[in-house]
């Protein structure tokens, strides 16, 4: 599966995420809430359980600040971002065994 580093950019594992000033956001930025990606009212409540819609929204989201500039707590988006990386990094046969 390979190791992850705090300094790995999200776009290394999820290239589509790197659009709109998000290409240099790291795992550390997400974990420390300094990614510039925080929850917004642009995402309807009904989409919170539709992961494909959430991932497209995150990919198209324009970062509000440069990574590391400002802390902006994002209680939901960090889980969506890290969850997608874990899913992309985990071998499919392991995911099938876990489900």
Phi and psi in radians as a Rosetta constraint file:
Dihedral C 1 N 2 CA 2 C 2 CIRCULARHARMONIC 1.546 0.35
Dihedral N 2 CA 2 C 2 N 3 CIRCULARHARMONIC 2.704 0.35
Dihedral C 2 N 3 CA 3 C 3 CIRCULARHARMONIC -1.620 0.35
Dihedral N 3 CA 3 C 3 N 4 CIRCULARHARMONIC 2.703 0.35
Dihedral C 3 N 4 CA 4 C 4 CIRCULARHARMONIC -1.861 0.35
Dihedral N 4 CA 4 C 4 N 5 CIRCULARHARMONIC 2.630 0.35
Dihedral C 4 N 5 CA 5 C 5 CIRCULARHARMONIC -2.126 0.35
Dihedral N 5 CA 5 C 5 N 6 CIRCULARHARMONIC 2.584 0.35
Dihedral C 5 N 6 CA 6 C 6 CIRCULARHARMONIC -0.985 0.35
Dihedral N 6 CA 6 C 6 N 7 CIRCULARHARMONIC -0.521 0.35
Dihedral C 6 N 7 CA 7 C 7 CIRCULARHARMONIC -1.533 0.35
Dihedral N 7 CA 7 C 7 N 8 CIRCULARHARMONIC -0.029 0.35
Dihedral C 7 N 8 CA 8 C 8 CIRCULARHARMONIC -1.165 0.35
Dihedral N 8 CA 8 C 8 N 9 CIRCULARHARMONIC 2.368 0.35
Dihedral C 8 N 9 CA 9 C 9 CIRCULARHARMONIC -1.372 0.35
Dihedral N 9 CA 9 C 9 N 10 CIRCULARHARMONIC 2.468 0.35
Dihedral C 9 N 10 CA 10 C 10 CIRCULARHARMONIC -0.983 0.35
Dihedral N 10 CA 10 C 10 N 11 CIRCULARHARMONIC -0.680 0.35
Dihedral C 10 N 11 CA 11 C 11 CIRCULARHARMONIC -1.155 0.35
Dihedral N 11 CA 11 C 11 N 12 CIRCULARHARMONIC -0.267 0.35
Dihedral C 11 N 12 CA 12 C 12 CIRCULARHARMONIC -1.091 0.35
Dihedral N 12 CA 12 C 12 N 13 CIRCULARHARMONIC -0.642 0.35
Dihedral C 12 N 13 CA 13 C 13 CIRCULARHARMONIC -1.783 0.35
Dihedral N 13 CA 13 C 13 N 14 CIRCULARHARMONIC -0.416 0.35
Dihedral C 13 N 14 CA 14 C 14 CIRCULARHARMONIC -2.359 0.35
Dihedral N 14 CA 14 C 14 N 15 CIRCULARHARMONIC 1.360 0.35
Dihedral C 14 N 15 CA 15 C 15 CIRCULARHARMONIC -0.963 0.35
Dihedral N 15 CA 15 C 15 N 16 CIRCULARHARMONIC -0.641 0.35
Dihedral C 15 N 16 CA 16 C 16 CIRCULARHARMONIC -1.122 0.35
Dihedral N 16 CA 16 C 16 N 17 CIRCULARHARMONIC -0.422 0.35
Dihedral C 16 N 17 CA 17 C 17 CIRCULARHARMONIC -1.199 0.35
Dihedral N 17 CA 17 C 17 N 18 CIRCULARHARMONIC -0.459 0.35
Dihedral C 17 N 18 CA 18 C 18 CIRCULARHARMONIC -1.246 0.35
Dihedral N 18 CA 18 C 18 N 19 CIRCULARHARMONIC -0.022 0.35
Dihedral C 18 N 19 CA 19 C 19 CIRCULARHARMONIC -1.233 0.35
Dihedral N 19 CA 19 C 19 N 20 CIRCULARHARMONIC 2.834 0.35
Dihedral C 19 N 20 CA 20 C 20 CIRCULARHARMONIC 1.011 0.35
Dihedral N 20 CA 20 C 20 N 21 CIRCULARHARMONIC 0.908 0.35
Dihedral C 20 N 21 CA 21 C 21 CIRCULARHARMONIC 1.198 0.35
Dihedral N 21 CA 21 C 21 N 22 CIRCULARHARMONIC 0.464 0.35
Dihedral C 21 N 22 CA 22 C 22 CIRCULARHARMONIC -2.007 0.35
Dihedral N 22 CA 22 C 22 N 23 CIRCULARHARMONIC 0.112 0.35
Dihedral C 22 N 23 CA 23 C 23 CIRCULARHARMONIC -1.191 0.35
Dihedral N 23 CA 23 C 23 N 24 CIRCULARHARMONIC -0.366 0.35
Dihedral C 23 N 24 CA 24 C 24 CIRCULARHARMONIC -1.828 0.35
Dihedral N 24 CA 24 C 24 N 25 CIRCULARHARMONIC 0.148 0.35
Dihedral C 24 N 25 CA 25 C 25 CIRCULARHARMONIC -1.232 0.35
Dihedral N 25 CA 25 C 25 N 26 CIRCULARHARMONIC 2.252 0.35
Dihedral C 25 N 26 CA 26 C 26 CIRCULARHARMONIC -1.816 0.35
Dihedral N 26 CA 26 C 26 N 27 CIRCULARHARMONIC 2.938 0.35
Dihedral C 26 N 27 CA 27 C 27 CIRCULARHARMONIC -1.028 0.35
Dihedral N 27 CA 27 C 27 N 28 CIRCULARHARMONIC -0.693 0.35
Dihedral C 27 N 28 CA 28 C 28 CIRCULARHARMONIC -1.059 0.35
Dihedral N 28 CA 28 C 28 N 29 CIRCULARHARMONIC -0.733 0.35
Dihedral C 28 N 29 CA 29 C 29 CIRCULARHARMONIC -1.033 0.35
Dihedral N 29 CA 29 C 29 N 30 CIRCULARHARMONIC -0.734 0.35
Dihedral C 29 N 30 CA 30 C 30 CIRCULARHARMONIC -1.152 0.35
Dihedral N 30 CA 30 C 30 N 31 CIRCULARHARMONIC -0.813 0.35
Dihedral C 30 N 31 CA 31 C 31 CIRCULARHARMONIC -1.156 0.35
Dihedral N 31 CA 31 C 31 N 32 CIRCULARHARMONIC -0.499 0.35
Dihedral C 31 N 32 CA 32 C 32 CIRCULARHARMONIC -1.744 0.35
Dihedral N 32 CA 32 C 32 N 33 CIRCULARHARMONIC 0.158 0.35
Dihedral C 32 N 33 CA 33 C 33 CIRCULARHARMONIC 1.043 0.35
Dihedral N 33 CA 33 C 33 N 34 CIRCULARHARMONIC 0.643 0.35
Dihedral C 33 N 34 CA 34 C 34 CIRCULARHARMONIC -2.101 0.35
Dihedral N 34 CA 34 C 34 N 35 CIRCULARHARMONIC 0.503 0.35
Dihedral C 34 N 35 CA 35 C 35 CIRCULARHARMONIC -1.445 0.35
Dihedral N 35 CA 35 C 35 N 36 CIRCULARHARMONIC -0.363 0.35
Dihedral C 35 N 36 CA 36 C 36 CIRCULARHARMONIC 1.489 0.35
Dihedral N 36 CA 36 C 36 N 37 CIRCULARHARMONIC 0.010 0.35
Dihedral C 36 N 37 CA 37 C 37 CIRCULARHARMONIC -1.942 0.35
Dihedral N 37 CA 37 C 37 N 38 CIRCULARHARMONIC 1.937 0.35
Dihedral C 37 N 38 CA 38 C 38 CIRCULARHARMONIC -2.295 0.35
Dihedral N 38 CA 38 C 38 N 39 CIRCULARHARMONIC 2.904 0.35
Dihedral C 38 N 39 CA 39 C 39 CIRCULARHARMONIC -1.089 0.35
Dihedral N 39 CA 39 C 39 N 40 CIRCULARHARMONIC 2.524 0.35
Dihedral C 39 N 40 CA 40 C 40 CIRCULARHARMONIC -2.379 0.35
Dihedral N 40 CA 40 C 40 N 41 CIRCULARHARMONIC 2.872 0.35
Dihedral C 40 N 41 CA 41 C 41 CIRCULARHARMONIC -1.393 0.35
Dihedral N 41 CA 41 C 41 N 42 CIRCULARHARMONIC -0.047 0.35
Dihedral C 41 N 42 CA 42 C 42 CIRCULARHARMONIC -1.158 0.35
Dihedral N 42 CA 42 C 42 N 43 CIRCULARHARMONIC -0.367 0.35
Dihedral C 42 N 43 CA 43 C 43 CIRCULARHARMONIC -1.721 0.35
Dihedral N 43 CA 43 C 43 N 44 CIRCULARHARMONIC 1.983 0.35
Dihedral C 43 N 44 CA 44 C 44 CIRCULARHARMONIC -1.099 0.35
Dihedral N 44 CA 44 C 44 N 45 CIRCULARHARMONIC 2.556 0.35
Dihedral C 44 N 45 CA 45 C 45 CIRCULARHARMONIC -0.936 0.35
Dihedral N 45 CA 45 C 45 N 46 CIRCULARHARMONIC -0.602 0.35
Dihedral C 45 N 46 CA 46 C 46 CIRCULARHARMONIC -1.154 0.35
Dihedral N 46 CA 46 C 46 N 47 CIRCULARHARMONIC -0.311 0.35
Dihedral C 46 N 47 CA 47 C 47 CIRCULARHARMONIC -1.534 0.35
Dihedral N 47 CA 47 C 47 N 48 CIRCULARHARMONIC -0.143 0.35
Dihedral C 47 N 48 CA 48 C 48 CIRCULARHARMONIC -1.058 0.35
Dihedral N 48 CA 48 C 48 N 49 CIRCULARHARMONIC -0.423 0.35
Dihedral C 48 N 49 CA 49 C 49 CIRCULARHARMONIC -1.806 0.35
Dihedral N 49 CA 49 C 49 N 50 CIRCULARHARMONIC 0.000 0.35
Dihedral C 49 N 50 CA 50 C 50 CIRCULARHARMONIC -1.717 0.35
Dihedral N 50 CA 50 C 50 N 51 CIRCULARHARMONIC 1.558 0.35
Dihedral C 50 N 51 CA 51 C 51 CIRCULARHARMONIC -1.037 0.35
Dihedral N 51 CA 51 C 51 N 52 CIRCULARHARMONIC -0.667 0.35
Dihedral C 51 N 52 CA 52 C 52 CIRCULARHARMONIC -1.075 0.35
Dihedral N 52 CA 52 C 52 N 53 CIRCULARHARMONIC -0.705 0.35
Dihedral C 52 N 53 CA 53 C 53 CIRCULARHARMONIC -1.156 0.35
Dihedral N 53 CA 53 C 53 N 54 CIRCULARHARMONIC -0.714 0.35
Dihedral C 53 N 54 CA 54 C 54 CIRCULARHARMONIC -1.080 0.35
Dihedral N 54 CA 54 C 54 N 55 CIRCULARHARMONIC -0.785 0.35
Dihedral C 54 N 55 CA 55 C 55 CIRCULARHARMONIC -1.130 0.35
Dihedral N 55 CA 55 C 55 N 56 CIRCULARHARMONIC -0.690 0.35
Dihedral C 55 N 56 CA 56 C 56 CIRCULARHARMONIC -1.141 0.35
Dihedral N 56 CA 56 C 56 N 57 CIRCULARHARMONIC -0.686 0.35
Dihedral C 56 N 57 CA 57 C 57 CIRCULARHARMONIC -1.085 0.35
Dihedral N 57 CA 57 C 57 N 58 CIRCULARHARMONIC -0.805 0.35
Dihedral C 57 N 58 CA 58 C 58 CIRCULARHARMONIC -1.086 0.35
Dihedral N 58 CA 58 C 58 N 59 CIRCULARHARMONIC -0.692 0.35
Dihedral C 58 N 59 CA 59 C 59 CIRCULARHARMONIC -1.099 0.35
Dihedral N 59 CA 59 C 59 N 60 CIRCULARHARMONIC -0.644 0.35
Dihedral C 59 N 60 CA 60 C 60 CIRCULARHARMONIC -1.612 0.35
Dihedral N 60 CA 60 C 60 N 61 CIRCULARHARMONIC -0.132 0.35
Dihedral C 60 N 61 CA 61 C 61 CIRCULARHARMONIC -1.130 0.35
Dihedral N 61 CA 61 C 61 N 62 CIRCULARHARMONIC 2.371 0.35
Dihedral C 61 N 62 CA 62 C 62 CIRCULARHARMONIC -1.564 0.35
Dihedral N 62 CA 62 C 62 N 63 CIRCULARHARMONIC 2.056 0.35
Dihedral C 62 N 63 CA 63 C 63 CIRCULARHARMONIC -1.016 0.35
Dihedral N 63 CA 63 C 63 N 64 CIRCULARHARMONIC 2.409 0.35
Dihedral C 63 N 64 CA 64 C 64 CIRCULARHARMONIC -1.418 0.35
Dihedral N 64 CA 64 C 64 N 65 CIRCULARHARMONIC -0.520 0.35
Dihedral C 64 N 65 CA 65 C 65 CIRCULARHARMONIC -2.386 0.35
Dihedral N 65 CA 65 C 65 N 66 CIRCULARHARMONIC 2.893 0.35
Dihedral C 65 N 66 CA 66 C 66 CIRCULARHARMONIC -1.256 0.35
Dihedral N 66 CA 66 C 66 N 67 CIRCULARHARMONIC 2.563 0.35
Dihedral C 66 N 67 CA 67 C 67 CIRCULARHARMONIC -0.955 0.35
Dihedral N 67 CA 67 C 67 N 68 CIRCULARHARMONIC 2.362 0.35
Dihedral C 67 N 68 CA 68 C 68 CIRCULARHARMONIC 1.505 0.35
Dihedral N 68 CA 68 C 68 N 69 CIRCULARHARMONIC -0.133 0.35
Dihedral C 68 N 69 CA 69 C 69 CIRCULARHARMONIC -1.313 0.35
Dihedral N 69 CA 69 C 69 N 70 CIRCULARHARMONIC -0.676 0.35
Dihedral C 69 N 70 CA 70 C 70 CIRCULARHARMONIC -2.628 0.35
Dihedral N 70 CA 70 C 70 N 71 CIRCULARHARMONIC 2.508 0.35
Dihedral C 70 N 71 CA 71 C 71 CIRCULARHARMONIC -1.474 0.35
Dihedral N 71 CA 71 C 71 N 72 CIRCULARHARMONIC 2.241 0.35
Dihedral C 71 N 72 CA 72 C 72 CIRCULARHARMONIC -2.452 0.35
Dihedral N 72 CA 72 C 72 N 73 CIRCULARHARMONIC 1.795 0.35
Dihedral C 72 N 73 CA 73 C 73 CIRCULARHARMONIC -1.010 0.35
Dihedral N 73 CA 73 C 73 N 74 CIRCULARHARMONIC 2.282 0.35
Dihedral C 73 N 74 CA 74 C 74 CIRCULARHARMONIC -2.349 0.35
Dihedral N 74 CA 74 C 74 N 75 CIRCULARHARMONIC 1.515 0.35
Dihedral C 74 N 75 CA 75 C 75 CIRCULARHARMONIC -1.093 0.35
Dihedral N 75 CA 75 C 75 N 76 CIRCULARHARMONIC -0.365 0.35
Dihedral C 75 N 76 CA 76 C 76 CIRCULARHARMONIC -1.924 0.35
Dihedral N 76 CA 76 C 76 N 77 CIRCULARHARMONIC -0.780 0.35
Dihedral C 76 N 77 CA 77 C 77 CIRCULARHARMONIC -1.120 0.35
Dihedral N 77 CA 77 C 77 N 78 CIRCULARHARMONIC -0.576 0.35
Dihedral C 77 N 78 CA 78 C 78 CIRCULARHARMONIC -1.119 0.35
Dihedral N 78 CA 78 C 78 N 79 CIRCULARHARMONIC -0.643 0.35
Dihedral C 78 N 79 CA 79 C 79 CIRCULARHARMONIC -1.161 0.35
Dihedral N 79 CA 79 C 79 N 80 CIRCULARHARMONIC -0.681 0.35
Dihedral C 79 N 80 CA 80 C 80 CIRCULARHARMONIC -1.139 0.35
Dihedral N 80 CA 80 C 80 N 81 CIRCULARHARMONIC -0.758 0.35
Dihedral C 80 N 81 CA 81 C 81 CIRCULARHARMONIC -1.149 0.35
Dihedral N 81 CA 81 C 81 N 82 CIRCULARHARMONIC -0.894 0.35
Dihedral C 81 N 82 CA 82 C 82 CIRCULARHARMONIC -1.176 0.35
Dihedral N 82 CA 82 C 82 N 83 CIRCULARHARMONIC -0.603 0.35
Dihedral C 82 N 83 CA 83 C 83 CIRCULARHARMONIC -1.082 0.35
Dihedral N 83 CA 83 C 83 N 84 CIRCULARHARMONIC -0.697 0.35
Dihedral C 83 N 84 CA 84 C 84 CIRCULARHARMONIC -1.177 0.35
Dihedral N 84 CA 84 C 84 N 85 CIRCULARHARMONIC -0.671 0.35
Dihedral C 84 N 85 CA 85 C 85 CIRCULARHARMONIC -1.123 0.35
Dihedral N 85 CA 85 C 85 N 86 CIRCULARHARMONIC -0.794 0.35
Dihedral C 85 N 86 CA 86 C 86 CIRCULARHARMONIC -1.041 0.35
Dihedral N 86 CA 86 C 86 N 87 CIRCULARHARMONIC -0.761 0.35
Dihedral C 86 N 87 CA 87 C 87 CIRCULARHARMONIC -1.109 0.35
Dihedral N 87 CA 87 C 87 N 88 CIRCULARHARMONIC -0.707 0.35
Dihedral C 87 N 88 CA 88 C 88 CIRCULARHARMONIC -1.240 0.35
Dihedral N 88 CA 88 C 88 N 89 CIRCULARHARMONIC -0.529 0.35
Dihedral C 88 N 89 CA 89 C 89 CIRCULARHARMONIC -1.512 0.35
Dihedral N 89 CA 89 C 89 N 90 CIRCULARHARMONIC -0.338 0.35
Dihedral C 89 N 90 CA 90 C 90 CIRCULARHARMONIC -1.504 0.35
Dihedral N 90 CA 90 C 90 N 91 CIRCULARHARMONIC 2.264 0.35
Dihedral C 90 N 91 CA 91 C 91 CIRCULARHARMONIC -0.995 0.35
Dihedral N 91 CA 91 C 91 N 92 CIRCULARHARMONIC 2.430 0.35
Dihedral C 91 N 92 CA 92 C 92 CIRCULARHARMONIC -1.033 0.35
Dihedral N 92 CA 92 C 92 N 93 CIRCULARHARMONIC -0.611 0.35
Dihedral C 92 N 93 CA 93 C 93 CIRCULARHARMONIC -1.161 0.35
Dihedral N 93 CA 93 C 93 N 94 CIRCULARHARMONIC -0.554 0.35
Dihedral C 93 N 94 CA 94 C 94 CIRCULARHARMONIC -1.225 0.35
Dihedral N 94 CA 94 C 94 N 95 CIRCULARHARMONIC -0.717 0.35
Dihedral C 94 N 95 CA 95 C 95 CIRCULARHARMONIC -1.044 0.35
Dihedral N 95 CA 95 C 95 N 96 CIRCULARHARMONIC -0.718 0.35
Dihedral C 95 N 96 CA 96 C 96 CIRCULARHARMONIC -1.102 0.35
Dihedral N 96 CA 96 C 96 N 97 CIRCULARHARMONIC -0.704 0.35
Dihedral C 96 N 97 CA 97 C 97 CIRCULARHARMONIC -1.141 0.35
Dihedral N 97 CA 97 C 97 N 98 CIRCULARHARMONIC -0.606 0.35
Dihedral C 97 N 98 CA 98 C 98 CIRCULARHARMONIC -1.357 0.35
Dihedral N 98 CA 98 C 98 N 99 CIRCULARHARMONIC -0.366 0.35
